[in-house]
Amino acid sequence: MHLEIITPDKKIFEGEVSEASFPGADGSFQVLKNHAPIVSALAKGSVSFSTSEGTRTLQVDGGVVEVNDNKIIVLAEKVLV
């Protein structure tokens, strides 16, 4: 899956991931390959994702995530790296 994490200031991450977890407004959820299309508001919390180099975790201060056709786009208000 292709993941992009973008803030109003810059692109934080772009690359291939095997899974990603998000702090949804109504609770945490995980996205795996071939996930159904979804758009969700993000609460303040941890976004984690697995790349070929390992697992990374970032703190977001809210935003929106869209999953469609194995592409994930995160529009975060702010990322605390």
Secondary structure, DSSP 8 states (H G I E B T S, - for coil): -EEEEE-SS-EEEEEE-SEEEEEETTEEEEEETT---EEEEEEEEEEEEEETTEEEEEEEEEEEEEEETTEEEEEES-EE-
